[in-house]
């Protein structure tokens, strides 16, 4: 009996959280809470290495913004200590407008990708008219890059995680959350010329 292909996701969220963001915050010396009234942090975790990156943008004053990109390497052996580098990013564009475009992605309201898992499967297919039990195809990825995002816009604070949004988007182009995750990453890539994997 033919069944739709099911790809089992073994490392989907396992790798996403393999490096605790609180540990990264401690090493790079930033608070766990979002201290600025307009702040976005995105932790990018490479599932196959001990490295992560943290993109951080926050508003110091009305038109004064700071943009930071941390590269973090966790210790591999007990004799090593975690390391990081810090790069200050710059943009000639109006960052107040950039912040508005971030908010246009609905980042303040986005859920974890696990909460929209029900949207990431195909329709039920039956082998024949006599088949009582159909099957549906579930697309999943066993590698890739995971993200944890934190955003604060005045009193509205949100945290969400996602992985392989662009990969899922190829199969499910009508899922709003996937489009928002992808749009958020593309804004950052375009504005600061980073994460152009």
C-alpha positions, 0 to 999 in steps of 0.5 A: 500500500502506497503511503505519502513520504514522511520525513522524520525530523530528529533534530528540529528543536533539539539543535535549536536550543543546543546552546542556551541563549542565557549562557551566550548572554552571560559570556557576551555580557548582555542582560537576559531581559530586553532593557531598551523600549525598542529592541530586537535580538535574534540568536542564530544557531548553526546546528552542526557547529559549536557557533552561534551569532546574535544580531541585536538592534536597539534604540538608545535615543530618538534617532540613535540606534545601535546595531551589534553582531556577536559571534559566539563559540562555545567551549568544546573541551573542559580546558577551553572557555567560550569565546566571542567577537563583537562587530558594530554594524552600520546603516545609511538608511533611516533606522526608525523606518527599518524598525517600522518594517520589522514591526510590519512582519508582526514579530511582536505577535509571531508564535514558535514554529512548533505552534503552527506545526499543524499547518506544515503538513499536506492534505490527507490522501487515500490509496483508493475509494476503499481505503479507510485510513489516509495519510498525509505528507509531513515535510521536515528538515534534519539539519539547518539553522535555528533562530530564537528571536526576542522583541520589545516594542515599548510594553509589548514583548515577544519571544519565538523560535523557528528553523528552516522557515525558507525551506518550509516556505517552498512547500507551504507558501500560503502560511503567514507565519513562514512568510513573516519569519522569512521577511524578518530575516530578509530585512536584516540580510538586506539592511546589514549585508549579513546572513547571506547563507 
